[in-house]
Amino acid sequence: CRMEWQPDEQGLQQVLQLLKDSQSPNTATQRAVQQKLEQLNQFPDFNNYLIFVLTRLKTEDEPTRSLSGLILKNNVKAHYQNFPPAVADFIKQECLNNIGDPSPLIRATIGILITTITSKGELQTWPELLPQLCNLLNSEDYNTCEGSFGALQKICEDSSELLESDALNRPLNIMIPKFLQFFKHCSPKIRSHAIACVNQFIIGRAQALMDNIDTFIESLFALATDEDSEVRKNVCRALVMLLEVRIDRLIPHMHSIIQPSLMRTGDVEEDEAVPDSEQDIKPRFHKSRTVTLQHEGGEGEEGEDIDEDDDDDDDTLSDWNLRKCSAAALDVLANVFRDELLPHLLPLLKGLLFSPDWVTKESGILVLGAIAEGCMQGMVPYLPELLPHLIACLCDKKALVRSIACWTLSRYAHWVVSQPPDSHLKPLMTELLKRILDGNKRVQEAACSAFATLEEEACTELVPYLSFILDTLVFAFGKYQHKNLLILYDAIGTLADSVGHHLNQPEYIQKLMPPLIAKWNELKDEDKDLFPLLECLSSVATALQSGFLPYCEPVYQRCVTLVQKTLAQAMMYNQHPDQYEAPDKDFMIVALDLLSGLAEGLGGSVDQLVARSNIMTLLFQCMQDPMPEVRQSSFALLGDLTKACFPHVKPCIAEFMPILGLNLNPEFISVCNNATWAIGEIAMQMGADMQPYVGLVLNNLVEIINRPNTPKTLLENTAITIGRLGYVCPQEVSPMLQQFIRPWCTSLRNIRDNEEKDSAFRGICMMIGVNPAGVVQDFIFFCDAVASWVSPKDDLRDMFYKILHGFKDQVGEENWQQFSEQFPPLLKERLSACYGV
């Protein structure tokens, strides 16, 4: 038998000194440590010293021992393949012998080390690892069991696919039943590890788990009310994944998912005077401006979101507990099963909703909200009787019933608005506004969010009640604590977006503007609360239009200052990263967006403000910022300034156009979208002077409009801009007609009649005049696009008439008959009624 490796005392002291030095904050010491590490790594048994300190030197302090293990982990990552076999074996043996170290930190470090070795492809060459870890789970010693489970959980997270494969003779057949036994262990930490291990195999539908799926689900429900929050979180994660994978097995358990016993929540009544603690306030993410077009049949279309990350702002449902999980589960079930779910639910729901026990009633209201989206059709017959009951719950004496009623009512806002206003909209609005002034902060928050949803659905239906709404929102300003103020800004901004120019009445302006401007003056330039306030003012400025004039000067100046400060700070940081902090560019993004709102709302009146500032110089820098959101907002502003005061933009066009051309890169959808839109606006102002710049942008635009999977908004803006370029420079653009006419026609057929569509179609008609051959192959698409107009202006209608009849005369009556046979009946009707072809 070979001798066990022993460290040399002097070498050990050297390594310990190194570990102590590496904890020093001094940069020079750190550099010396790095050099020393590189030297020591030349000695093959240096790694033996590191594992020795981690596992054997129990007299050393834990941070030093753990650090030794982490340095070893980095060495394993970098050059494990060069470790001599004797060293590798010593490390593996030490890990397994010491996985039950009394210190949680050391156990975790050993677990990380084991996983790092296995990630080097060593699961295959360390056959005794999994059996030994599974064996150690049976240990009477808590530390050994917990340490082994910790390591197994990390292995399951990192190597779930490999564990399912034949490469290792399917160890899961043994592991999963073993893990399931530990769901009943007396230690919550162990229960939590066991669930987390099994959870790794749900999405991949591991066969070993599918064979034990019923046991798994029953065990999960047994733990649904576990007293430990980590255990409950893992149960929630499991249920949400199971809904995707094995919904069939969950159906028999529907009753347990909906059991009100899961619906326990905190219970506080009056707390409006309690200041918010800072960690209550979630970080807010500003959504930069994206230019979109209006669609047929309704305001801007929902459904497709151009921004990549849109998180649900169900803030009232943010702390994951079991009832949240159950609600999420029901929401998913309702969306899968739609109205088939109702027979299972309605008998239960009746009992819950009208229960005298408030906890039960609250759970019923939550369920009703959770199924709103999926079961809306089936719920419609019951809504006329349910809504008054829910509205009555807004006055319940329990705060939690009031807050959940706000949320559930907001989920049915679409239906409420579709009914005559006196039947539900008016009573709902009256009660929700009272809840905005509730004495409980959670209710205020839920009511404010629900009201914002109602505003989006109701739009101009709210106009008759504006005075009453504004009185409430302005009163809330004086009442709200920090966190809810942020939601209040959103409710005001949404109101402005929803009612638009109807807000521009002296009495409304008098109510709304003083508190907003007071907040504006109170906040410092560095205060992050400026974001929601700036967003809110941006909506208000756009809605008030000329009504915002008295307030525009200080607001405009401050936005320019915010942009200037941020750019200056970014420059300092780039030159001396060690001396300066990186700036928070959100300040600049939000300021650019508010400037856009001002330009859009004030139109030509913004001229004086632009003339007296260096905004064009700043814009030139923002358009070249490395951060996509900054570029996105700066192109939106460029387009709005082009529309509002082009004389100030025109001198910069030669510098701006090449930058716009570079940003026609669909990798950054929103940047590309706004740059495209701005080019179209510039073209309309430049007229024939646009000619030198067409070459910079046309090829990219044609490429984008032909790309598969391009989002609808980007396609529409691209089509508009190509049409506008063709309108001002038909000679330059028409040679490419054949390359874009088909996607051009299909992307604009669903847009409402408006200015942008008008100019784009004039462009296409002029290009067809120059290059009629370019449209011949796809003429049916052109016919369809023409038919999408409801009421084109007379001269545009004449252009369509000439092209249609010109084509018909060119091919002759007989060919035209054959050609028009392919038309769908509706298209045939429209063309013959409107254009006589």
C-alpha positions in Angstrom: 0.0 0.0 0.0 1.4 3.4 -0.9 2.2 6.0 1.6 -0.4 8.7 2.1 0.8 12.2 1.0 1.9 14.5 3.8 2.7 18.2 3.5 6.1 19.6 4.2 5.8 22.0 7.2 7.7 24.9 5.6 5.7 24.6 2.4 2.5 24.6 4.4 3.4 27.8 6.2 4.2 29.4 2.8 0.8 28.5 1.5 -1.0 29.7 4.6 0.9 33.0 4.4 -0.2 33.4 0.8 -3.9 32.7 1.8 -3.6 35.4 4.5 -2.1 37.9 2.1 -4.7 37.3 -0.5 -7.4 38.6 2.0 -5.6 42.0 2.1 -7.4 44.9 0.5 -4.0 46.4 -0.7 -3.6 46.3 -4.5 0.2 45.8 -4.4 -0.2 42.8 -2.1 -2.8 41.4 -4.4 -0.5 41.7 -7.3 2.3 39.9 -5.4 -0.2 37.1 -4.5 -1.1 36.6 -8.1 2.6 36.3 -9.1 3.2 33.9 -6.2 0.2 31.8 -7.3 1.6 31.5 -10.8 4.9 30.3 -9.4 3.4 27.8 -7.1 1.2 26.4 -9.8 4.4 25.1 -11.4 4.7 22.5 -8.6 2.3 19.6 -9.2 1.6 19.0 -5.5 0.7 22.6 -4.8 -2.9 21.5 -5.2 -2.4 18.8 -2.5 -1.5 21.6 -0.1 -4.7 23.5 -1.0 -7.0 20.5 -0.4 -5.1 19.8 2.8 -5.8 23.2 4.2 -9.5 23.0 3.2 -10.2 19.5 4.7 -7.6 18.8 7.4 -6.4 22.1 9.0 -9.4 22.4 11.4 -7.4 24.8 13.6 -7.3 27.5 10.8 -10.2 30.0 10.5 -13.0 29.0 8.1 -12.6 31.9 5.6 -8.9 30.9 5.0 -9.8 27.2 4.6 -12.7 28.1 2.2 -10.4 30.4 0.2 -7.9 27.6 -0.2 -10.7 25.4 -1.6 -11.8 28.2 -4.0 -8.3 28.7 -5.3 -8.1 25.0 -5.9 -11.5 25.1 -7.7 -10.0 27.8 -10.1 -7.0 25.6 -10.7 -9.3 22.6 -11.4 -11.2 24.8 -13.9 -8.0 26.0 -15.6 -5.8 22.9 -15.8 -7.3 19.8 -14.2 -6.2 17.8 -17.2 -2.6 18.4 -16.2 -3.0 17.2 -12.6 -0.9 14.0 -12.0 -3.3 11.1 -11.3 -2.0 10.8 -7.7 -2.9 14.4 -7.0 -6.4 14.1 -8.7 -7.1 11.0 -6.6 -6.0 12.6 -3.4 -8.3 15.5 -4.0 -11.3 13.3 -4.8 -10.7 11.1 -1.8 -10.4 14.1 0.6 -13.6 15.6 -0.8 -15.6 12.5 -0.2 -14.1 11.9 3.3 -14.9 15.4 4.5 -18.2 16.3 2.8 -19.7 16.1 6.4 -17.4 18.8 7.9 -19.1 20.5 10.9 -18.8 24.0 9.1 -21.6 24.8 6.6 -19.1 27.0 4.7 -16.5 24.2 4.3 -19.2 21.7 3.3 -20.5 24.1 0.6 -16.9 24.7 -0.6 -16.3 21.0 -0.9 -19.6 20.6 -2.8 -18.5 23.3 -5.2 -15.2 21.6 -5.7 -16.8 18.2 -6.4 -19.1 19.8 -9.0 -16.2 21.6 -10.7 -14.4 18.3 -11.0 -17.5 16.6 -12.5 -18.0 19.4 -14.9 -14.6 18.6 -16.4 -16.1 15.4 -17.7 -15.2 13.5 -14.6 -18.6 12.0 -13.8 -17.6 9.1 -16.1 -14.1 8.7 -14.6 -15.3 9.0 -11.0 -17.7 6.1 -10.9 -17.8 5.8 -7.1 -18.9 9.4 -6.7 -22.7 9.2 -7.1 -23.1 5.8 -5.2 -21.0 7.1 -2.3 -22.9 10.4 -2.1 -26.2 8.6 -2.2 -24.9 6.2 0.5 -23.8 9.1 2.7 -27.4 10.5 2.6 -28.3 7.6 5.0 -25.8 8.8 7.6 -27.1 9.4 11.1 -24.9 12.5 11.2 -26.8 15.6 10.0 -23.7 17.4 8.6 -22.8 14.4 6.4 -26.3 14.1 5.1 -26.7 17.9 4.4 -23.2 18.1 2.9 -23.8 15.2 0.5 -27.2 16.6 -0.5 -25.7 20.0 -1.1 -23.2 18.4 -3.5 -25.8 16.3 -5.2 -28.0 19.3 -5.7 -25.2 21.1 -7.5 -24.4 18.0 -9.6 -28.1 17.7 -10.6 -28.2 21.4 -11.5 -25.1 21.2 -13.7 -25.3 17.7 -15.2 -29.0 16.9 -15.4 -28.8 15.7 -19.1 -25.8 13.5 -18.5 -27.5 11.9 -15.5 -30.4 10.9 -17.7 -28.2 9.4 -20.4 -27.0 5.8 -20.9 -23.4 7.0 -20.5 -23.7 6.4 -16.7 -26.2 3.4 -16.7 -29.0 5.7 -15.8 -28.3 6.5 -12.1 -31.5 8.4 -11.8 -33.5 5.1 -11.5 -31.9 4.8 -8.1 -31.5 8.5 -7.2 -35.0 9.8 -7.8 -36.8 7.3 -5.5 -34.1 7.9 -3.0 -34.6 11.7 -3.1 -38.4 11.3 -2.8 -37.9 9.4 0.6 -36.2 12.6 1.9 -39.3 14.8 1.3 -40.4 13.6 4.8 -37.1 14.3 6.5 -37.3 16.1 9.9 -34.8 18.8 8.8 -36.3 21.6 6.5 -32.8 22.1 4.9 -32.8 18.5 3.8 -36.4 18.5 2.6 -35.5 21.6 0.6 -32.4 20.0 -1.0 -34.5 16.9 -1.9 -37.1 18.9 -3.8 -34.5 21.0 -5.5 -32.7 17.9 -6.7 -35.9 16.4 -8.2 -37.0 19.8 -9.7 -33.9 19.7 -12.0 -35.5 16.8 -14.0 -39.1 18.1 -14.5 -38.6 20.1 -17.7 -36.5 17.4 -19.3 -39.3 14.9 -18.5 -36.7 12.4 -17.1 -38.1 8.9 -17.5 -37.2 8.0 -13.9 -39.2 11.0 -12.6 -42.2 10.2 -14.9 -42.2 6.7 -13.5 -42.7 8.2 -10.0 -44.7 11.2 -11.0 -47.8 10.5 -8.8 -45.6 9.9 -5.7 -43.8 13.1 -6.5 -47.0 15.2 -6.8 -48.6 13.7 -3.7 -45.4 14.5 -1.7 -45.4 18.0 -3.0 -49.0 18.6 -1.9 -48.1 17.1 1.5 -45.4 19.9 1.7 -47.7 22.6 0.4 -48.2 24.1 3.8 -44.7 23.3 5.2 -43.6 25.8 7.8 -40.3 26.5 6.1 -40.3 29.2 3.3 -37.5 27.7 1.3 -39.4 24.4 1.2 -42.6 26.2 0.1 -40.7 28.1 -2.6 -39.3 24.8 -4.1 -42.8 23.3 -4.0 -44.0 26.3 -5.9 -41.3 26.0 -8.5 -42.1 22.4 -8.9 -45.8 23.0 -9.4 -45.3 25.8 -12.0 -42.9 23.5 -14.0 -45.3 20.5 -13.7 -48.1 22.7 -15.2 -46.0 22.9 -18.4 -45.0 19.3 -18.5 -47.6 17.0 -16.8 -50.8 18.9 -16.6 -52.7 15.7 -17.0 -51.4 14.4 -13.6 -52.3 17.7 -11.8 -55.9 17.7 -12.8 -56.9 15.0 -10.2 -55.3 17.3 -7.7 -57.2 20.4 -8.8 -59.1 20.5 -5.5 -55.9 20.6 -3.5 -54.4 23.4 -5.7 -57.5 25.5 -5.0 -57.8 24.6 -1.3 -58.3 27.8 0.7 -56.0 26.3 3.4 -53.2 27.5 1.1 -54.5 31.0 1.2 -52.8 32.3 4.4 -51.5 35.9 4.2 -50.4 38.7 6.5 -53.1 40.8 7.9 -52.5 44.5 8.5 -55.2 47.2 8.6 -54.1 50.9 8.8 -50.5 51.6 7.9 -50.6 54.6 5.6 -48.6 56.7 8.0 -45.8 54.2 8.3 -42.9 55.3 6.1 -41.7 52.8 3.5 -38.4 51.0 4.1 -36.1 51.3 1.1 -35.9 47.6 0.4 -39.7 47.5 -0.1 -39.2 49.5 -3.2 -38.4 47.4 -6.2 -36.0 48.8 -8.7 -37.9 50.3 -11.6 -36.9 49.9 -15.2 -37.7 52.7 -17.6 -39.2 51.5 -20.8 -37.6 53.7 -23.5 -39.7 55.2 -26.2 -40.6 53.1 -29.2 -42.4 54.6 -32.1 -45.4 52.5 -33.2 -48.3 53.0 -35.7 -52.0 52.9 -35.1 -53.8 49.8 -36.4 -57.2 49.1 -37.8 -59.8 48.5 -35.2 -58.6 50.2 -32.1 -55.8 52.1 -30.5 -52.2 50.9 -30.8 -52.4 47.1 -30.9 -51.6 45.1 -27.8 -50.4 41.6 -28.3 -47.0 42.3 -29.8 -44.4 43.9 -27.6 -41.3 45.2 -29.3 -39.4 45.5 -26.1 -37.5 42.4 -25.2 -38.1 42.4 -21.5 -41.6 43.2 -20.3 -42.1 42.1 -16.8 -45.5 41.8 -15.3 -46.1 44.6 -12.9 -48.4 42.5 -10.7 -46.6 44.0 -7.8 -49.3 43.1 -5.4 -48.4 39.6 -6.1 -44.7 39.8 -5.7 -43.7 37.8 -2.6 -43.9 34.2 -3.8 -45.9 32.2 -1.4 -48.1 29.3 -1.9 -51.3 31.2 -2.7 -49.4 33.1 -5.4 -48.2 29.8 -6.7 -51.7 28.5 -6.7 -53.0 31.6 -8.4 -50.2 31.3 -11.1 -51.1 27.6 -11.5 -54.8 28.4 -12.0 -53.9 31.1 -14.5 -51.9 28.6 -16.5 -54.7 26.0 -16.1 -57.3 28.5 -17.2 -55.3 29.4 -20.3 -54.8 25.7 -21.2 -58.3 24.4 -20.5 -60.3 27.6 -21.1 -63.9 27.1 -20.2 -63.6 23.3 -19.6 -62.1 24.3 -16.3 -65.3 26.0 -15.1 -67.4 22.9 -14.2 -64.6 21.9 -11.8 -64.3 25.4 -10.4 -67.7 27.1 -10.2 -69.2 24.9 -7.4 -66.1 25.5 -5.3 -66.0 29.2 -6.2 -69.6 30.0 -5.2 -68.8 28.7 -1.7 -65.6 30.6 -1.4 -66.9 34.0 -2.7 -69.9 34.2 -0.4 -68.2 32.7 2.6 -68.6 34.6 5.9 -64.9 33.8 6.8 -62.8 36.6 5.2 -59.8 34.3 4.5 -62.0 32.0 2.5 -63.7 34.9 0.7 -60.3 36.5 -0.1 -59.1 33.2 -1.7 -62.2 33.0 -3.8 -61.7 36.5 -5.1 -58.1 35.6 -5.9 -59.2 32.5 -7.8 -61.8 34.6 -9.8 -59.0 36.9 -10.8 -56.6 34.1 -11.7 -58.9 32.5 -14.2 -60.1 35.8 -15.8 -57.9 35.6 -18.8 -58.4 31.9 -19.7 -62.0 31.5 -18.8 -63.3 35.0 -19.8 -65.9 33.6 -22.4 -67.3 31.1 -20.0 -67.5 33.7 -17.2 -69.4 36.3 -19.1 -72.9 35.0 -18.2 -72.0 35.2 -14.5 -70.3 38.6 -14.5 -73.5 40.8 -14.3 -74.2 39.3 -10.9 -70.6 38.8 -9.8 -69.4 42.3 -10.5 -71.6 44.1 -8.0 -70.5 41.6 -5.4 -66.8 42.3 -6.2 -67.4 46.0 -6.1 -69.0 45.6 -2.7 -65.9 43.7 -1.6 -63.9 46.9 -2.3 -65.5 48.2 1.0 -64.8 45.1 3.0 -63.5 45.8 6.5 -60.5 43.6 5.9 -57.7 45.3 3.9 -56.6 42.1 2.2 -60.1 41.5 0.8 -60.1 45.1 -0.5 -56.7 44.8 -2.1 -57.4 41.5 -3.8 -60.8 42.8 -5.1 -58.9 45.7 -6.8 -56.7 43.2 -8.6 -59.5 40.8 -9.6 -61.7 43.7 -10.9 -58.8 45.0 -13.0 -58.6 41.5 -14.7 -62.3 42.0 -15.9 -61.8 45.7 -16.9 -62.1 44.8 -20.6 -65.6 43.4 -20.1 -66.6 46.3 -17.8 -65.8 48.8 -20.5 -67.7 46.9 -23.1 -71.0 47.4 -21.1 -73.1 50.6 -20.9 -71.0 52.9 -18.6 -73.8 53.3 -16.0 -74.1 49.6 -15.4 -70.6 48.8 -14.1 -67.9 51.3 -15.2 -69.3 54.2 -13.1 -69.8 52.3 -9.9 -66.4 50.5 -10.3 -64.6 53.8 -10.9 -66.3 55.5 -8.0 -65.3 52.8 -5.6 -61.8 52.3 -7.0 -61.1 56.0 -6.5 -62.1 55.7 -2.9 -59.7 52.8 -2.5 -56.9 54.9 -4.0 -57.4 57.0 -0.8 -57.6 53.9 1.5 -55.9 53.9 4.8 -53.9 50.8 4.0 -50.8 51.1 1.8 -51.3 47.7 0.1 -54.8 48.6 -0.8 -53.6 52.0 -2.2 -51.1 50.2 -4.3 -53.6 47.6 -5.6 -56.2 50.3 -6.3 -53.7 52.5 -8.2 -52.5 49.6 -10.4 -56.1 48.5 -11.0 -57.1 52.0 -11.9 -54.2 52.3 -14.4 -55.5 49.1 -16.1 -59.0 50.5 -16.2 -57.7 53.7 -17.8 -56.0 51.8 -20.5 -59.2 49.9 -21.3 -61.6 52.8 -21.0 -59.6 55.5 -22.8 -61.9 58.4 -23.7 -64.9 56.8 -21.8 -63.3 58.5 -18.8 -63.6 62.0 -20.1 -66.9 62.8 -18.4 -65.4 61.9 -15.0 -62.1 63.7 -15.4 -62.7 66.3 -12.8 -63.6 63.7 -10.2 -60.6 61.5 -11.1 -58.1 64.3 -10.9 -59.4 65.4 -7.5 -58.7 62.0 -6.2 -55.3 61.5 -7.8 -54.1 64.9 -6.7 -55.4 64.3 -3.1 -53.4 61.1 -3.1 -50.2 63.1 -3.7 -50.4 64.6 -0.2 -51.3 61.2 1.4 -48.9 58.7 -0.2 -45.7 57.3 1.1 -42.7 56.9 -1.1 -43.4 53.5 -2.8 -47.0 54.2 -3.8 -46.1 57.7 -5.1 -44.2 55.9 -7.9 -47.3 53.9 -8.8 -49.4 57.1 -8.6 -47.2 58.8 -11.2 -47.9 55.8 -13.5 -51.7 56.1 -13.0 -51.5 59.9 -13.9 -49.3 59.2 -17.0 -51.7 56.4 -18.1 -54.6 58.7 -17.6 -52.9 61.3 -19.9 -52.2 58.7 -22.5 -55.8 57.4 -22.4 -57.7 60.7 -22.6 -55.2 62.6 -24.7 -56.1 66.2 -25.7 -59.3 66.1 -23.6 -57.0 66.8 -20.6 -56.2 70.2 -22.1 -58.8 72.2 -20.2 -57.8 75.1 -17.9 -59.6 73.6 -14.8 -57.8 70.2 -15.2 -54.4 71.8 -15.8 -55.0 73.9 -12.6 -55.6 70.7 -10.6 -52.9 68.5 -12.0 -49.8 70.7 -12.7 -49.1 72.4 -9.3 -48.5 69.1 -7.4 -46.4 67.6 -10.2 -44.3 70.8 -10.5 -43.9 70.9 -6.7 -42.5 67.4 -6.8 -40.3 68.3 -9.8 -38.7 71.2 -7.8 -38.3 69.1 -4.7 -36.3 66.3 -6.3 -32.6 66.6 -6.9 -30.9 65.8 -10.2 -29.4 62.6 -8.7 -32.7 61.3 -7.3 -33.9 58.1 -9.0 -37.5 59.1 -8.3 -37.1 61.5 -11.2 -37.6 58.6 -13.6 -41.2 57.9 -13.0 -42.0 61.6 -12.6 -40.3 62.4 -15.9 -42.2 59.5 -17.6 -45.4 60.8 -16.2 -44.7 64.4 -17.3 -43.8 63.1 -20.8 -47.3 61.6 -21.1 -48.9 64.8 -19.6 -47.0 67.1 -22.0 -48.0 65.1 -25.0 -51.6 65.1 -23.9 -51.8 68.8 -22.9 -50.1 70.1 -26.0 -50.3 73.9 -25.9 -51.6 73.7 -22.3 -48.2 72.6 -21.2 -46.5 75.8 -22.5 -46.4 77.7 -19.2 -44.4 74.8 -17.6 -42.2 73.9 -20.5 -39.2 76.2 -20.0 -38.0 74.8 -16.6 -38.8 71.3 -17.6 -37.0 71.6 -20.9 -33.9 73.2 -19.3 -33.6 70.5 -16.7 -33.8 67.7 -19.2 -31.0 69.2 -21.2 -29.0 69.6 -18.0 -29.6 65.9 -17.1 -28.4 64.8 -20.6 -25.4 67.1 -20.4 -24.4 65.9 -16.9 -24.7 62.3 -17.8 -22.6 62.7 -20.9 -19.9 64.6 -19.0 -19.8 62.0 -16.3 -19.5 59.2 -18.9 -16.6 61.0 -20.5 -14.8 61.4 -17.2 -15.4 57.7 -16.4 -14.1 56.5 -19.8 -10.9 58.5 -19.4 -10.3 57.7 -15.7 -12.3 54.6 -14.7 -10.3 54.3 -11.4 -11.2 57.8 -10.3 -14.8 58.3 -11.4 -18.0 56.3 -11.0 -19.9 55.2 -14.1 -23.0 57.3 -14.6 -26.5 55.9 -14.3 -27.6 56.5 -18.0 -31.2 56.1 -17.1 -31.3 59.7 -16.2 -30.3 60.6 -19.7 -32.7 58.1 -21.3 -35.7 59.4 -19.4 -34.7 63.0 -20.0 -34.5 62.3 -23.8 -37.9 60.7 -23.7 -39.5 63.7 -21.9 -37.9 66.0 -24.5 -39.6 63.9 -27.1 -42.9 64.3 -25.3 -42.4 68.0 -25.2 -41.5 68.2 -28.9 -44.5 66.0 -29.8 -46.9 67.9 -27.5 -45.7 71.5 -28.2 -44.9 71.1 -31.9 -43.7 74.4 -33.4 -43.7 76.1 -29.9 -40.6 74.1 -29.0 -38.6 76.1 -31.5 -37.5 78.9 -29.1 -36.4 76.3 -26.5 -34.3 74.4 -29.0 -32.8 77.6 -30.4 -31.6 78.6 -26.9 -29.9 75.3 -26.1 -27.2 73.0 -27.3 -29.5 70.0 -27.6 -28.4 69.2 -31.2 -24.8 68.9 -30.1 -25.8 66.6 -27.2 -28.0 64.6 -29.5 -25.1 64.0 -31.8 -23.2 62.4 -28.9 -26.2 60.4 -27.6 -26.8 58.9 -31.1 -23.3 57.4 -30.8 -23.6 56.1 -27.2 -22.6 52.5 -26.7 -25.8 51.8 -24.8 -28.6 50.8 -27.1 -31.4 52.3 -25.0 -29.7 55.7 -25.2 -29.5 55.5 -29.0 -33.1 54.3 -29.1 -34.4 57.3 -27.2 -32.1 59.8 -29.1 -33.5 58.6 -32.5 -37.1 59.0 -31.2 -36.2 62.6 -30.1 -34.5 63.3 -33.5 -37.7 62.3 -35.3 -39.9 64.4 -33.0 -37.6 67.4 -33.4 -37.6 66.9 -37.2 -41.4 67.1 -37.2 -41.5 70.1 -34.7 -38.7 72.4 -35.8 -36.8 71.1 -38.8 -34.8 74.3 -39.4 -32.7 73.5 -36.3 -32.1 69.9 -37.4 -31.3 70.6 -41.1 -27.7 71.9 -40.6 -26.8 68.6 -38.8 -28.2 66.2 -41.4 -24.9 65.6 -43.2 -23.4 64.5 -39.8 -26.5 62.6 -38.6 -27.4 60.5 -41.6 -24.3 58.2 -41.6 -25.0 57.4 -37.9 -28.6 56.6 -38.7 -27.4 54.3 -41.5 -25.1 52.4 -39.1 -28.0 51.8 -36.7 -30.2 50.0 -39.2 -29.2 46.8 -37.5 -32.1 44.6 -36.5 -30.1 43.0 -33.8 -31.3 45.9 -31.6 -34.9 45.9 -32.6 -36.0 49.1 -30.9 -32.9 51.1 -31.9 -33.4 50.0 -35.5 -37.1 50.8 -35.4 -36.6 54.4 -34.1 -33.7 55.1 -36.5 -35.9 53.9 -39.4 -38.8 56.1 -38.3 -36.5 59.2 -38.0 -35.1 58.6 -41.5 -38.7 58.7 -42.9 -39.5 61.9 -41.0 -36.3 63.5 -42.2 -37.0 62.5 -45.8 -40.4 64.2 -45.7 -38.7 67.5 -44.6 -35.7 67.3 -46.9 -37.7 66.6 -50.1 -35.4 66.2 -53.1 -32.4 67.3 -51.0 -32.5 63.8 -49.5 -31.0 62.4 -52.7 -27.3 62.2 -51.5 -28.3 60.1 -48.5 -30.6 57.5 -50.0 -27.6 55.3 -50.8 -26.6 55.3 -47.1 -29.8 53.6 -46.0 -31.8 52.0 -48.8 -30.0 48.6 -49.0 -30.3 48.1 -45.2 -34.0 49.0 -45.3 -34.7 46.6 -48.1 -32.8 43.8 -46.3 -34.8 44.4 -43.1 -38.2 44.3 -44.8 -37.3 40.9 -46.4 -35.9 39.4 -43.2 -38.0 36.5 -41.7 -39.3 36.9 -38.2 -38.9 40.7 -38.1 -41.4 42.2 -35.6 -44.5 43.7 -37.0 -43.8 47.2 -35.7 -40.3 47.3 -37.3 -41.7 46.0 -40.7 -44.4 48.7 -40.7 -41.9 51.5 -39.9 -39.5 50.2 -42.5 -42.2 50.1 -45.2 -43.3 53.6 -44.3 -39.8 54.9 -44.6 -39.0 53.1 -47.9 -42.3 54.7 -49.3 -41.3 58.1 -48.0 -37.8 57.9 -49.5 -39.5 56.9 -52.8 -41.9 59.8 -52.5 -39.0 62.4 -52.3 -36.5 60.5 -54.5 -38.4 58.2 -56.8 -35.6 57.9 -59.4 -33.2 56.6 -56.7 -35.5 54.2 -55.0 -37.7 52.8 -57.8 -35.0 50.5 -59.4 -35.2 48.3 -56.3 -39.1 48.2 -56.4 -39.2 44.5 -57.3 -37.1 43.6 -54.3 -39.4 45.1 -51.7 -42.9 45.6 -53.2 -44.4 42.3 -51.9 -43.4 42.6 -48.1 -44.1 46.3 -48.4 -47.7 45.7 -49.4 -48.4 43.0 -46.8 -46.9 45.0 -43.9 -49.0 48.1 -44.6 -52.4 46.6 -45.3 -53.4 46.5 -41.6 -52.4 50.1 -40.8 -55.2 52.7 -40.3 -55.5 55.5 -42.8 -53.2 58.2 -41.5 -50.5 60.8 -42.6 -47.7 58.3 -42.5 -49.6 55.7 -44.6 -50.6 58.5 -47.0 -47.1 59.7 -47.8 -45.8 56.1 -48.1 -48.5 55.1 -50.6 -47.9 58.3 -52.6 -44.2 57.2 -52.8 -45.1 53.7 -54.0 -47.4 55.2 -56.7 -44.6 57.5 -57.9 -42.1 54.7 -58.0 -44.5 52.5 -60.0 -44.8 55.5 -62.4 -41.0 55.4 -62.9 -40.6 51.6 -62.9 -43.9 49.9 -63.7 -42.1 46.6 -64.5 -41.0 46.4 -60.9 -44.5 45.7 -59.7 -45.9 43.4 -62.4 -45.0 40.1 -60.7 -46.6 41.1 -57.4 -49.5 43.2 -58.7 -52.1 41.3 -56.7 -50.4 42.4 -53.5 -50.5 46.0 -54.6 -54.3 45.6 -55.3 -54.8 44.2 -51.9 -52.9 47.0 -50.2 -54.9 49.6 -52.2 -58.1 48.0 -51.1 -57.0 48.4 -47.4 -57.7 52.1 -47.6 -61.0 53.2 -46.2 -61.0 56.8 -47.4 -57.9 58.0 -49.3 -57.6 61.7 -50.2 -59.0 62.4 -53.6 -55.7 62.9 -55.4 -54.3 59.7 -53.9 -57.4 57.8 -55.0 -56.8 59.2 -58.5 -53.2 57.8 -58.4 -54.6 54.4 -57.4 -57.2 54.6 -60.2 -54.7 55.4 -62.9 -52.3 52.6 -61.9 -55.1 50.0 -61.7 -56.7 51.0 -65.0 -53.3 51.4 -66.6 -52.4 47.8 -65.7 -55.8 46.5 -66.9 -55.5 48.3 -70.3 -51.9 47.1 -70.6 -52.8 43.4 -70.2 -56.2 43.5 -72.0 -59.7 42.6 -70.8 -59.3 38.8 -71.1 -56.0 38.6 -69.2 -57.4 41.0 -66.5 -60.5 38.7 -66.1 -58.1 35.7 -65.6 -56.0 37.7 -63.2 -58.8 39.0 -61.1 -60.2 35.5 -60.7 -57.5 34.9 -58.1 -58.8 37.7 -56.0 -60.7 36.8 -52.7 -64.3 37.9 -53.0 -64.0 40.8 -50.6 -61.0 42.2 -52.5 -62.9 41.9 -55.8 -65.9 43.7 -54.4 -63.9 46.6 -53.0 -61.9 47.2 -56.1 -64.9 47.2 -58.3 -66.9 49.4 -56.0 -64.1 52.0 -55.4 -62.1 51.9 -58.6 -64.4 50.3 -61.2 -62.0 47.5 -62.1 
